[in-house]
Every structure is written in C-alpha cells, then in structure tokens.
Amino acid sequence: MSTELPKTFDPAEIEARWYAHWEGEGLFRPDRPQAEPYTIVNPPPNVTGSLHIGHALDNTLQDVMIRYERLRGKDALWVVGTDHAGIATQMVVERQLEANQDKRTNYSREDFIAKVWEWKEESGGTITRQLRRLGCSMDWSREQFTMDDHFSQAVLKTFVDLHKDGLIYRDKRLVNWDPKLKTAISDLEVETQDVKGSFWHFRYALEDGVTLADGRDYIEVATTRPETMLADMAVAVHPDDARYASVVGKHVVLPITGRRVPIVADEHADPELGSGAVKITPGHDFNDFEVGKRAGFKPADMLNMLDGEANVCQTADGLVPEEFLGLHRFKRDGVDGARELVVRRLKELGCLIPHVTKDKEGNAVEHDAEPRTIATPFGDRGGVVIEPWLTDQWYVDAETLAKKPIEAVKSGVVEIVPKSWEKTFFNWMENIQPWCVSRQLWWGHRIPAWYDADGKAYVAMTEEEAQTQAGDGVTLTRDEDVLDTWFSSALWPSATLGWPDKTDLVEKHYPNSLLISGFDILFFWDARMMMMGQYNTGQNPWPRLYLHGLVRAADGQKMSKSKGNVVDPLGLIDQYGADALRFFMAAMESQGRDIKMDDKRIEGYRNFATKLWNATRFCQSNGIVGGIGDHTGPGLAPKLAVNRWIIGEVIETRDALDKALAELRFDAAANTIYHFVWDRFCDWYIELIKGNFDEETRAVAGWALDQILVMLHPFMPFITEELWSKQAARADYPLITAQWPDPQAEIDAAAKAEIDWLIGFTTALRSARAEMNIPPGTRLDVIVHNDRKFVDGKVDDGVRTDLLGHFEANSTALYRLGRIDVVQIAMTGAAIDLESGKPVDRTTYETNKKVAFQLIYDNATYYIPLEGVIDIESEKARLGKALDASTKEAKSLEGRLSNANFVDRAKPEAVEKARADHAHHTAEVERLTAALARLG
C-alpha cells in the first residue's frame, strides 16, 4: 500500500527527518561483513571551519560514489573527521582571550591547550552539522580527529621512524615566516596580492679601481626590497652577459654596511631585465637562497638581518649600523622603518639612481623610485607580508619519499583522473624541495625531540625513551614546536582505520578505493598521503585519485571575501533544498573544468525534483504503487510495446550510469538520469499510458518508478527516500540500503523501434507546429508522400508498410498527443482515422499539396494540409521578416567579433554576450530558413 503524498514538496522537512532516521538507524554503515569493501576518506575540514561551496562540491561527489556503491551491495565506508588545524584553531582561541583582555602568554602551555580542547568540544562541530545538511552519508559512529590519542600515536611513530631512517632532520633553510603569528607557514597558507610598490635602482661600487667595459666604476642593481641590502652577500650576472664578463669573480663594496661581496655568474640573472645585475640576499629571498648555495654559501653562513617580528637585528658579521637596529622592516604607525632609512641613506651617499620622467612641458623630473604593482605574499591568517626567513626547522626528505609515488603513477598502479593532471604531478614531484614540518605553535602534535645542553637532539616516542638514549644525569628539554598539520593529515587514509595497529578495518579497508580531492591540494595533501602511505605500509593509499576543479562565481572569477562574491551553500540549501544543490554540483562537474555558479540551474533542478514528486502523485492517483517485483524485474512479461520499451529504457539508463560512474564522469551520470526521468518517464511514458492503467501497466510503471528512485538516490537522496517510503509500506527496506537495478530482461528491439519512432515523429510534428504558429490544440491531417525506405544503403521505391503499421499501432497516442485526425499513405491511398483506428476514404494528396507544409522524418516525407488552419501568405511574411532581422543581426555581430579591437579591449562579459547572441541569431537563421522551406 502507498501513502498519499502531500500536494507540495517541502525539502526542509523531508531532509531533517530522513537524515536523523538514517544516522539514528546506523544506515550509513550497514553490517555487511562478507561484502566487498569500498572506502573513501573525506579530506578532513578544519575543525574551525564552516561549509563553503568547495566543500559542497567535494562532498557531493564523494557521497554520490559512496551511496552508489552501497546500493550495489558493497561494504561502503566513508570515513569522516576533522583536522585540528594548528594555526587556525590557536588563533580562534587567542582571539577569544583578547576579547576578554587576556592573552595566551598568561597561561602555561598545558593550560592554554586545555582551553583549546574546551573550545573544540563546545564549538568545533559546526562543519560536521553542516555536512549532515548536505546529506553526506558518512560513518559518524567512528568520527575521527587528528588529535585523538590513537591518531597522535600514529603521528609520533611516523616521525620517529622517519628520523631513524634519516628521512627527517633538522636544518637551516628559508621558510615562509609570518611575523605576526611568529611561525613558519605552508605555501597553501600564503596568499599573493597585487600591491602598489616601488622599484629602486642603486649603485654598488666596484672594488679597487675595477671598471666595466663602458668605463663605469659601479654596478647598477634594482630591487623592490631596498631594506634587505643590509644582508646582501653577492651580485649576480648572467654567465653570457658580455657587459659583466670582465668583473665576474671581482667584488663590490656595499654602501651603508661597507660589506665586500663577490660578483657571481648565475643564470638566475636576466640580461634583458633592468641592468642585468641582481643583488643577492640568500637569507631573505627564496631565489637568492638557491643562487647563494650555487655560489658556495652554506646556509649556516647566510646573513639574517631580521628577527621573528621582522625587526632589524645585527647580522653575524656585525656590519649593520646601530641606527637600523630595532627598526621594523616597513613604515609602521607613522614611524619610518628600515626601508625608508635605507633609501634615505643611499640617496645621501649618492648611491640612489633616480627614476626620471617628464612633466607636461617635457621637463625631466626625478623620482626616488619607479612605481610598480608588485605581487606580494601575505599570510592568509596573520594578514601581514610574509618574510622569507632563515631559521632552524625540521625537514622531511621529500625527494626520497617521492620516488615510489612517482613510479606508482608512471606505471599506472595509481590512476590520476583526469589524466591531464599527471604532467603537473610529475613536474612538482620530480623537483620537490625538503618539506618543512615544524611550526612555532602550542596547539598541535608536539615534536618528539628532546635536547641536551649542547643542543643535541634525541628523537623518541616518549621522554623516558629519549632519556635512555641520552643517558642518566643528562638534562633534557623538549622541542617547543609542533608539526605541520599536513604531516598528520598525510596519515589520514590509514590512521583513521587504526594504523599502526592491525585492526580489522585496516585489514579490510586499506588501501582505500578512491580519493576525491580539489586539484589545489594535490601536492599539499594527496601527494604526501602517497609518500606516507608507501613509507608506513608499503602500499599506495588508493588506486585512483580524482581531481575536481574550483567552484567559481557566475562571471568566472575566483570567489573571495574581498570581492564579495562568495556563495553560501547553506543559503542555497535553504532556498532550493539540498537535493537541488547536490544535483547541480554533479551535473556541472566536468573533468578538467571549473564550475560557474548558476542559481537558475539550481532552481531548475529543484523544479526537476518537483516534477518527479508530481509524477509520483499522478502514479498514486492511478493505482501505481511501489514494491512490485524486485531489482531484477517487475515479475511479469509485459505484452504492450510501451511497457516493454520502458523496461529497456531502465536497462539502458542503468548501463549508462554504471559506465559514467566507473569513469568518474559525474556530469554524464547526472545528465543520464535527468533525461531519463524528465524526458522518457515523465514526458513520454506517463503520457503514453494515460487512459490504459491495466494491471500490467500499473505493475511495470510502479517497478520503473522504483528503479528511478534507486538510480537517482546517489544524487538526490532526500526526495528519493521520501517517495520510496510513500510508494509502498517498506520500513524494513529503506532506499539507502536497497539494491541497484539488475533487470534480467533483454532490451526489446521491436518495442524500442516502435516507441522511439512515435516519440520522434510526435516531437518533430510539435516543433513544426510551433514554427508555423499553429495553435497547439488545432487538429491536423497527415499525408505520407515520399514513403521510400533505405535497404542496404540504397533507396527502395517500394511502399513502406511499416509506416502505416506505426500509425495503426499508435493511433490513440497520435490522436491525443499529436492532435492528428487522419493519416493517408499517398502512394496507396490508404487512410485511417486515428480516433477510431478504422480506414476512411479521403481526398487524395494531389488535391491538398498546394496548401501544405512539409515535414521530413525517418527517411519519409509528410505533408500537413493547412487550408483553413493558418493564413499561408501571412505566415510566410512573418517568417521572412523574422529571417531578415536575424540575418542582419548575425552579420552585425559577426563583424563586431571579427574586430580585434573589440575582442581584446571590451569587457569579457560583453564579448561573451556578443558570442552568445551571434550563436542565437545564426541558429535562428537556420531555423527560419527551414520553416520557410517547409511552406515551399
């Protein structure tokens, strides 16, 4: 028995009710101990986070796959959890303290960490609640957190093992340093912004009377960071630059500090840029650091002129004048910084080369610097300019760990989808740098290293083990730093299952089956999981990696708070329902492409859900219920062609879905089920069976609707579960754990040919009606004139007896849906009345053809008599006028688009609109030309 559906579809009420039911009944992880495992881990969002539109895409795709495989009977496990998010979480808690006129340093480390745990328990569940609203069928019973005890043990073991194998070490290198937060940060936490700045030119005097070929006794260098000259250690020129060939190996003497530094040859210097000579500050620039190493400078000897707060400190050689010490690198609170003082002193010394422009009268005007827009790195949380800073940190030998992942992808053991990302993967992995894994924070996995008085490090799982290594009587002090959160999250595929213990979950679900990830964390997370997976377990964490694009604003721009174009997925869920948003994400996810937000499309998918709702209500009102047969078929052999046809359509749809999802083509899968539901089932099958709800038809229709709900469920879980429950009393057999369609019938070729012909002919006739401005309700006659058929590639002039058969077999549908009264075969004169299905005597085609329009479909030509239906001449005039207008507009737009000035200089949205309008009018020209041709 079915339960009557309400007239209107209310997503909010359905979503809350069903999610609570699924989770409460443990249906996200049904007990299937013997089933084949299928495992996905979600990229753990920050515990401080809230759902953004990128999360909505990422988690929708994962849920599509996990629900699909669950329906296919697998032991589907979707691991869920959150990342402790070192910097982000510590900042949240510190801000709370600041709001109460308090600060972190008023507490011991242990007491502050306790406060962070308090915050996590009270406020850290925001994003997990929001993931539930999206419908994510995750295994919440085993929710993970990267600071859980078992996870922390996995992190410590990995660090200790890597250190024992010489793959983690302490070194002095440049890092991205946030002077506000006073910690190293990862590249992903650096945001590049265009900032208005300046380009200064200096003279560095050549030593001991040395001159260039042109007689100059100095080298000109240029920089956007004049303050760093206090720590310059060389000047670089290109090895092939003839201007400087005679001075390579010579020295310059720096102004202000008087430091004597060498002139080195290095390809980093660009002869075409400025003077071709570059000042080298290895301690404060990543490129200069590499140049310095090639020039023979050891990191331990590289000069550092800034402290952790970006204030000037004394360099190791003691040459920075006292007036600079303690100054901030930039001007701050109206007080000049080191930059301003360096420029002033250089100008006073005559070492500043002015930038010369001309005023309106043509007179030369000197400026201290050339204005430039400079790409500047900012910390995404501290909000200040990042300082490349030379400091002692812990590093992972990423080059060694990258070898096995590189081989895994090259050999095809790990597949990256789309394949186009492989080139980027190899480029990064084959040029990988040591990975800085230490952070100067309190919240996080504290580095398991202890130091003796001489600074020697002892790495161990516990302090007791470290003490044993050091020996009795040696006083040890633990490292204050914590690990980069990417280090711990790199263990996510295995540690969430219980590794390093050999748990049942590890044995069954590791390696995982698939990882779905944004391309932007390919290196920060995905590649590092491959490294750690291979190192810790000897296995790749998964055989397939799917990389999706970004979700962009409607105009294609990247979303950002500063642009004010960020879209809130929860607002979209409130407005359109979770199912509509999910379907949009899947339907728009095309491999290798970003997604543009489009509220109209989301609204359209909400309308799609409403159409399915109304179709189900119609079925209920005509005695069509669910629970008929099973996933293998309706339990009967239908006689009617339309019922055999819909079973075949279910089979074809199932096959297309299986293929698309096997290939991770989410857009193809979504569009397949969309068109089957909307076009084939709702628009055609339901229309074709109206008026004939016999036992066979009700059974087949109810079975087909059940299969629709199963196949649509991965994309739209809420409405499908609701309709499933209302179509039959099956509380013990919820849709979420139902069976994927597996019809045992074959596709009936004859039924398919017949119904496809009916649909195609009716569609063509409806289109022609619209072109001719024939009112939809007007009844017409049809004369089949050129009723030839093709046999073995040749035209057979014999009569197509199959056409009359099509009309006879589908007379009721054609009478009702095509609004046709009589059909006549011109070559034989045979005619039938579609309302009664009986032969009739009609005036021959020759009498009517002068006032008919022509329709060509399926290798046959049809004439539709129009006398008394429309005014032919008026219709020709209307079409001709519209054709002239579209032709003129298409030519005008073509001219505009062929103008390079317009394409290059107009706003992108204006060019895009012009292209769209041109395509529209070009199509209109074709359509209207064809319409006029129909009228002959």
N, C-alpha and C positions, 0 to 999 in steps of 0.2 A: 504494500500500500504506500502511496505517496502522501506527502504532507503539502497542503496548498501553500504556494509561495505568496508573500505579500506583493502588492502591485508594484511597489517601488523598491529599488535596490539601494540599501544603505550600507556602504562599505565599512564605516567606522564600527557599527555594532557587530557586524559579522567578524571583522578582524580581531577585535578584542576577545570575543567569545571563543573563536576557534583556536587562537594561539594559546590561550590559557588551557584549553582542553588538550591540545597536542602535547604541551610541555608537562601538564599535570599527569597525563597518562603514560608518559615515557615513550611517546611515539616517534621522537626524533632518533631514537636508537633502539628499535625493536630487537628482541632477543633472537638472533639468527646465528647460533654458534657454528653451524656447518656451512653457512653460506660463504660464497666468495667475498673477500674483503674489498671494500672501496673506500679510500681515505683521502680526505682533503683537510689541510690545516688552514685556518684563516690567517692572513697577515695580521698579527696582533696590534690592534689600535692602541694608542697611548691611553693609559688609564685616566688621564686628564681630558681626553678628547670628547668631542660630540660628533654626531654623524654628519659628514659633509657629502657632497654629491658624488665625489670619487669613491667613498665608501659604498654608496648606494649601488654604483655600477659594479664594483669589485665583488660585493657580497651577493648581488643578484645573480651574477654569472656562476658563482660557486653554488648557490642554492639551486639553480636550475640543474646543475650536474648532480648534486647530491640527491635531490628529490627524484630525478630521472633514474639514477642507479638504484635507489631504494625501491622504486616501483618495479624495477627489473629483478628484484629479489635478492640484491646483494646486501651484505652486512655493511651498510653505508655509515661511516663515521666522519662527522665534520667536527674537528677539534676547534674549540673556541677558547679565547682567553685575551688577556690584555698585557701590554708591555709596561714595565714600571716607569719608563720614560724619565730617566735621571734628571736632566736639566729642567724639563717642563714641569715635573711634579715638585721638585725642590723650589722652583720659582713660585708656583701657586701657593705653597705653604709659607714661603718667605713674605709674599705679598699680604697674606692674611695677618702675619705678625706685624708687618709695617702698618697695617690699618689700625692696629691696636697699640701703636707707638712702641713696638717691640722689634727684636731682630734675632736672627739665627745665632749670632755670636754670643748672645746672652745665655745660651744653653750649652750643655755638653753635647758632644756628638750623639751619644746614646739617647739623650732626652729629646733632641731635635728629631731623630729618626722615629722615635715613638710618636711624636706629633704627626709625622708624615703618615705613619700607619693609621693613626686615628682619622686623618683626613680621608685616606683611601677607603676605610670602612664606611664612613659617613657619606662621602660624595663621589667616590670613584666608580660608581655603577651607571653613570649617565649613558655612556655609549652602548653598554650592553642592553639597557632598556630600549634604546632606540633601534638596535639591531633586531630586537623582537618585533618592533612595529613594522619593520620591513618584511617580516615573515621568515627570517632566517632559521632554518631547521637545524640548529646546532645542538651538540650534546652538552647541554648546560649542567648536567649532573656531574661532569668532570671539568668544569670551567678552570682554566689554568691562569697562572700569574707568574711572571718571570722572576719574582722574588719569593715564590713558595719555597719551602725548605728543600723538597726533592729537586726542584729546578736549580736552586743555588748550589746544591752538591754537584750537579752535572756541570755547572759553570766552573766551579773550583777545580774539579777533576780535569776538565779540558785545559784550563790554564796551566795546571801543574804538569800535566803530561806534555803539553807543547813546550814548556820551559825545559823539561828533562830531555826532550829531543832536540833542543837547540832552535826551536821554531818560534819562541818568544824570548825577547831580550830587551835590555834597557839601552837606549841610545840617545844622543843629542841630535835632533833634527828640527827643521822648521815645522810648525803646526799652525792651523787656523786658531788664533788666540782671541778670545772675547775679553777685552779689558774690563768690561762692566761685570760680567759674571766671573771673571778670573779663572777661566778654564779653557782647555782645548776643546774644539767642537769639530764635528764631521763636516764634510763638504755639503751634505744634504741640509745642514743647518745654516748654510751660508746663502744669502740672497743677494744677487747682483742688482744694483740700482744705478741708473744714469744720474750723475751728479754734476752740476756746473762747477768746474775747477779751472786750473791754470797749468800752463806748460812753461817752465822756466829754463833758460839757457845760461850755462856757466862757462867760465874759463878755468881750466886746470893747467897750471904752469908746468911746462916740460923742465926736467931737471938738468942742471949743469950745461946750459947753453945749447942744448939739443933743439933742433928746429925741424919743422915739417918741410916737405918738398917745396911748398909755396912760401917758405920763409917764416911762417908763424912759429912763435915760441910757446904756444899753448895748444891744448886740445879742447874743442867745444863739446860739451855734453848737455843733454837736455833731460828733464825729469818732471814728473807730476808730484814728486815727494821730496822736496829740497831738504827737509829735516834729516832724512836718512844719510845725507852726505857725511854726517858726523861719524858714521860707521862704514864709509866706503873702504873697500880693500883692493880695488883694481879698476882699470878702464879697459873695456873690451872693444876690439875692432874686428871686422871680418878678415879672415886669412887672405882673401883675394882682393882686398881693397888696397889698390896701389898707393893711395894717398898716405897710408899709415905704415907701409911696408918697412920704411927705414927706422921706425920708432918702436916696433914690436920688440919686447924684451927690455926697453928703456923704462923710465919711471916718470911719474908726475908727482908734484908736491901739492897736497890738498890745501886750499885756503882754510882758515879758521883753526883746524887741528894741526896743520903742518905735517900730517902723516905722509910718508913716502910710499906710494903704491905702484905696482907694475902695470905696464900696458900689455895685455894678453890678446892673442888671436883666438877667436871663437866664432863659430857660425851663428851663434845667437844674435850677434850684431848684424843689423840690416843696413847695407851700404846705401840703400835708397831712402832710408828714413832719417830725416834731420841731417846731422853731420856724419852719421855712420858710426859714431863712437858712443858707447854706452857706459855710464857709471855702474859699478858692480858693488852691491851691498848684500853679501851672502846671508847675513843674519836677519834680513828683513824683506826678502823677496824670493818667491819660490824658483823663478827662473835664474836669478842671480846665485841662489844656493847651488844649483847644478853647474853653473859656469864656474863658481868658486871651487867646487870639487874637481872639475876638469883641470883647473889651473893649479891644483895641488894643495889647496887649503883643506885642512882637516876640520870637520865640524867643531871639534873642541877648541880650535884656534880662531873660529869665526867670531867677529865682534858683534856684541849685543849692546845697543845703546838705549834700550827702553826696559822699564820694569813691568811687572804684571798688570799695572794700571795704565800703561802707556805713558808714563812719565820718564823724562830723560834721566839715565843713570850713567855712571862712569864706565867707559869701555875698559877692556882688560889692559890696554896699553896706556891708559891714564891720560889721553890726549884731548879729551873733551873739556873745553874751558868751563870754569866753575859757574859762570853766569847762566849756562844752559841747564845745569843740574837741577832736577826737580820740576822743570817746566813740563807741562803736558805737551803732547805731540802737536795738538792743534790749539787754535784760539778757543778759549772756553770762558763763559760768563764775563765776556768783555775784556779778558786778560789775554795778551798775546802769548802764543805758545812757541815751541821750538821752531816751527815752520816760519813764522813771521820774523823771529830773531835771526835765523839763518839767512833769510833773504836780505834783511836789513844790513847785516854784517858783510855779506858778499857784495852788496851794492857799494858800501863804504870802501871796500878793498879794491873796487874796480873790476871785480870778477863776474858781475852780473851783466850779461849781454841783453840789452833791451829789445823788446819786440816793437817794430816800427810799423805804423800805419799812416794813412794820410787823411787830413781833415777835408771838409767840403771845398776849401780853397786850394787843395793839393799840397798843403804844407805837411812835412813829416812830423809825426807825433810819436814820442817814445813812451812805451809802457813797460812795467817790470816783467810782465809775462803775457803769453798768448792765451786768450780764453779757450777752453776746451770742455767738451762734455766727456766725462770720464766714467767708465764702467767701474763701480766701486763695490767691494764686498761688504755686506752688513751681516751681523748675526741676526738670525730670524727671531730670537727671543730677547737678547740683550739690546738690540736696536742700535748698536754703535758700529763704527767701522772696524772690521776685523783686522788684526795685526798679524802678519806672518812673523812668528816669534820663535827664536832658537831656545829650546828648552829640553831638559831630560824627560823622556817619556818611555813607556813600554810599547814595544812594537812587535807585530806578528810578521813572520817571514811569508808574506802573501805570495811571493813569486814561486816558492817551493810548493805551497799548498794549492796553487792554481793549476799545476801541471795535470793532475788527474781529471779535474773538471773540463779542462780544455780537450783532453783526449776523449772524454765521455761524449762531448758534443760532436767532435770531429768524426768519431766512429759511429754516431747515430744511437748510442746507448741512451743518451738523453736527447730528446727532441725539443727544440725551441719553436714555438708556433706564435706568430708567423716566422717562417724561416729567414726572412729578411733581417731579423734581429741578430742572427748568428755573426754576421760581419762585425757588428758593434761589440758583441760579446767577446769575440776573439781579439779585437783591437785593444780593448781595455785589459783583458786578462793577460795578454802577451806583453803588455807594457806596464804591468801592475807595480805599484810602489809599496814599500813597507807600510803596514796598516797600524796607525797609532790607536791603541786601545785603552789608554789611561785618560781619566778625566778628573779634574780638581773639584770634586763634589763630595757631599756627605751621603747622599741618597743613591744607593746602587749596590752592586756586588763589589765589596772591598777587595782590593788586590791582595792575594795571599802571599805576600812577601814581607819579610822582616829584615831589618838592617842592624849590623853591629856598629860599633863606634867608628870603624874605618869606612863605613858605607858599603860593606859587602852585603849582598842580598842573599837571603835564604828563602826559597820558594817551597811551600808545603801546604798540605790540606789544613793543618792546624798549627797553632803556635807551639804546641808540645813537639810536633814533628820538626818544626824549624829549630827549636831549642836543641833537640837531639843532634841535628846537623851541625849547629854552631858549637856545641859542647857546653859542659857545665861552667857556670861562672861568667859566661858571655851575656851581657845585657843586650836585649833585642828591642827594637822599636818598629812597630808595624807601619807599612806604607799607608799614607793618608788617602791616597787616590782610590777611585772606583773605576770599574770597567765601563767602556763604551756600551751603550745599550744594544748596539748592533752585534756586539760579541755574544751576548746572552741570547738574543733573538735568532742568531745563526744556528742555535741548537734546537729551535722550535719543533722541527718535524720529528725528532726522536725523544727529546727530554720531556715533551708533553705526554708521551706514551709511557714514561717511566725510566728511560735510559738514564744512567748506565746499568740499572738493574735489568735482568732479562725477564721482564713481565710478559704476561700473555698478550697484552696489547702491542708490545714491541715485536713479539714474535709474529703476530698476525698482521699488524698494520704498518710496519716499517719494512721497506720503504713505502712511502705514501703513493697514491695512484696518480696524482696530478697536483700541480701548483698553479693557481691563477693569481696574477700579480700585475700591478701597473708597471709599465716599462721604466718609470722613473726610479724604481728601486731595484733594477736588475743587478746593479753592482753592490749596492749597499746591503741588500738582504739576500736576493736569490743566489748570486754567485758565492756569497760567503756561506750560505747553507750547503752548497755543493762542496766547498772546501772542508767545512767542519764535518759534514756527513761522511765524506770519504775518509777523513782523518780518524774520526771516532769509531766508525762502524765498518769501514771498508766498502761501503755501498753508497751509491748516489741516493739522495733523499727522495727522489721521484724520477720516473722515466720521461715525464712530459712537463714542460713549462709553457704556460700560455700567458702572453704579454698583451694586455689591452692598452688602449690609448687613454687620453685625457678627456674629461667632460668639459667642454668649453662653453662660453656664453653664446647666445644666439648669433652674434655677429662674428663668431670665430675667435674672439680674443680669449686669452687665458684669464680665468677667474681670479680675482684678488680683492681683498677688502678695500685696498686703496682706490680701486676703480669702481667700487660699489656695485659690482656685477655678480657677486656671489649668490648662488641659488641655494635655498634651504630645502633639503629633501623632505623634511618633516612637514613643511608648509605645503609641498606638493601632495604628500600623502593625505593631509587634512582636506585638501581641495578636491583631489581626484581619486583617492584611495591607493593603497599600497600596490594592488594588482596592476593598476594602470601605469604607475611609475616603473614597476618591475618589467612590464611588457615593453615599455618604451626603451629601457636600458638594453634589453636583449635584442629587440628588433633593430636598434641603431648600432649595435656593436658589430662592426665590420672589421675584419682582420687588417691591421696596419693603418687604421684610420682613427682620428679623434671623433668625438661625438659633439654635435652642436645642440644645445638645449633648445627645445621647441615645445612650449606649453600647449600649442594647438594639437600637436601629435599626441601628447599625453591625454588631452581631453578626448581625442579621437579613440584612444584605447580604453578610456572609461566608457565611451559610447559602445565600443565593442563588447565590453562586459555587460552593459545594459541590454544589448541586442541578444546576447546569449541568455540572459535572465528572462527576457520576454519570450524567446523561443521556447524555453523550458516551461514557462507558464502556459503557452499555447499547447505544448505537448500534453501537459497535465489536464488541460480543459478538454482534451480529446481522448482521454483514457490511455495516454502513452506514459508508462512508468519505467523505472529502472529495475535492475536486478534480474533482467531477462538473460538467460544463458550465462556465459562467463567470458573470460578474456579470449577464449578460443573461438567464440561464435555465438549467434543468437539461439542455437539449439533447434533450428529448423532449416529446411531447404526452401528458400523463397521461390515463388513462381513468377511474380511480377518483375519485369525488367528493371523498374526503378529501385526496387529493393535489392536486387542482385547488384545493381550499379553502386548503391551507397556502401554496400559491404566491400566492393572493390575499391571504392574511394578511401575507406578506412585503411585497407591494406596498403594502398599507395602512400597515404599520408604517414602511416607508421614507418614504412620503409624510408621515406624521405627524411623523417625526423631522426631515425636511427643513423642514417648516413651523415646528416648535418652535424649531429652532436658528436659522432665519432670523430669528425674532422674539426670539431670545436668552431663550427660556423653558426654562431648564435643567431645572427640576422636571418640566415636561411631557415633555421629551425623555427624561429618565431613567425616568419612570413608564411611558412608552410602551414602551420596550424591556424594562423589567422585566416588565410584564404579558404582553407577547408571549412572552417566554422562559418565564416561570414558568407562566402560565395556558394560553396557546394551544398552545405547543410541548410543554413537559414534561408538563403535567397532562392535556392532551387529545389532541394529535396522536400522541404516543408511545403513549398508552393505546389510541387508536383503531386504530393499525396493528399492535398486538401480534397475533401469530399469522398475519400476512399480509406477510411480508417478501419479496415477489416482486421481480423486477428493477426494475420501475417504482417501487415504493415505496422500495426502497433508494436508488435514484438521486435521487428527489425529497427524501427525508429527508436524505441526505448534502448535497445542494445547499442545502436550507433551513438546516441547521446551519451550513454555511459562511457563509451570509448573516447569520445571527445573530452569528457571531463578528466579522464585519466591522462590523455596526451597533453592537455592544456595545463594540467596541475603544476608541473615544474615551473611554469611561467606565471600563472595566476592561481596560487594555492588557495586563497581565501574563498573566492566566489565558487570555485570548482568543488571545494569540500562542502560548502553550504548546499549547492544544488544536488550533489551526490547524496547528502543526507536527506534531502527533501524528496528525492525521486523514488526512494524505497526505504523501508524500515531495515537498516543495516548498521545499527550502533556498534555491533561487534566486528564490523568490517569497514573501518574508515578508509576514505580515499587515499590518505597519505601512505598507507601500507597495502594498497590494492595491488593488482597485477597489471603489468604493461600489456597492451593488446598483442595477441598472438593468434590471429584468425587462421583456422586450418583450411578455409576455403581458398579456391583459386579465383583470380580475377576473371570475371565472365566477359570475354571479349565482345560477344554479341550485344550484351546489355550495355556495355560501355560505349560501343559504337552508336547504338540507338539513342541513348540519353545524351551523349555528347553532341550528336547531330541536332537533337531537339534544342538543347541549350544554345548551341552555336547559331542555329537558324533564328531562334527567337531573339537572341541578343542582336544579331545583325538587323533584323526587322525593326526592333525597337530603336536602334541607332538611326536607321533610315527615316523612321517616323519623326524623330527629333530634328533631323536635318531638314526635313520637308515642312516642318511646323504643322504636322498632322496631329490634332488633339489625341492624347493617349487613349481616350475611350472610343474613338472612331473605329468602326468595324470595316475590314477590308477583304477583298478577294485576292487570291494569288494565282498567277498563271505560270507554270513551269514551261519555259520555252526551249532553251538550248540544253535539253536534258541528255547531254552526252556524258560518257564516263571514260576514264583512263584505264586501259588494260595493258600491263607490261610496258608502260611508258608511252603507249600510243593511244590516239583518240579512237574510241569505238563508237560509231554513229548509231548503234542500237539504242533502243529505249531503255532508260534507267528504271527498271521496275522497282528497284529498292526505294526510290523516292516516294512513289505512291504508297508503298508499304510503310514508310516512315510516317507519312501524314495519316494513314489509316490507324496505325498503332497508337499514335499520339493525338488523335483528333480532339479528345476532351481537353488536353493541356493546351494545344494550339488554339482552340476556340476560346479558352479562358485567358491564357497568358499572352498569346499573340494577337488576340482580338481579330481572328480570321474567321470568315463565314464559309467561303467556298474555295477549294483548291482544284485547278484544272491542269492536266498534262496536255500541252499544246499539240504534240505530235500524234496523240491518240484520241484526243477529245474527251478522254475520261475525266470525270469530275466527281468530287464528293462534298457533301455538306458536313462540315465538321461538328456542328451541334448534334446532328442525329447520327453521323457516321455513315450515311447512306449515299449511293450515287445520285447525281442530279443531272439534268440537261441544261447546259449553259451556252450562252452566246460564245462563239469561238474567239480565240486570242486575236485574230486578224481584225475583228471589229473594234477591239479595245486598245490596241497597242499605241495608237496615236496620242492617247491621253493617259499614259502610264509612266511610272518611273521604274528604273532598272535596279535590280539587286543581284549581285553575284555572290554565291556562297557554295562551297564544297563542289567546285567544278560544274556547277549548274547555274543557269541564268533565270531569274524570276522577274516577272513584270507585275507591278501592282497598279491596277486601273485606278485612276484618280478623278475621273469625271464625276462631278458632284461632291468631291471630297475637299479639294482646295482649288484656288484660282491659280492655274499653272503660270500664266504670264506674270501675275503679281509676285509669285514665289520666285520666278527666275529673276525678276527685277531686284527683289530683296537680297537674294544670294549674290547677284552681280555687284550690287552696291557694297555689300559687306566684303566681297572679294577685293574690290578696288581699294577699299580702305586698308585692309590688312596687307595687301601688296605694297601700297605706298609706305605704310609704317615699317614693314620689314626692310624695304630698301633704305629708308632713312636710318634705321638702327644699324644696318649693315655698314653704311657709310661712317657712322659715328664710331663703331667698333674697329673699323679698319684704320682709324686715325690714331697714330701712336701717341700724339699729344693727349688725347682724351684718355686712352687706356693707361698711360703712365702717370698722368697728373691728377685725374679725377679721384674722388674718394672711392675706396674699394667697394663700398656698398652701392655706389652709383653705377660703377662698371658692372657689378654683379646683376643689378636690376636691369640694365640695358641688355645684358646677355639673356636673361630670363625672358624679357619682353620680346626680344628677337626670336627666340625659340618658339614662343607662343604664337607670334604672328606668322612665322614660317609654317607652323603646323596648321594654322587656320587657313592659309592659302591652299595647302594640300586638301584640307577637308572640304572647303567651299568649292574648289575646282571639281572634286569628286562628286559633290552634291549636284552641281550643275550638269555634270556628265550623266548622272542618273536620269535627269529630266530630258536628256537627248534633244 
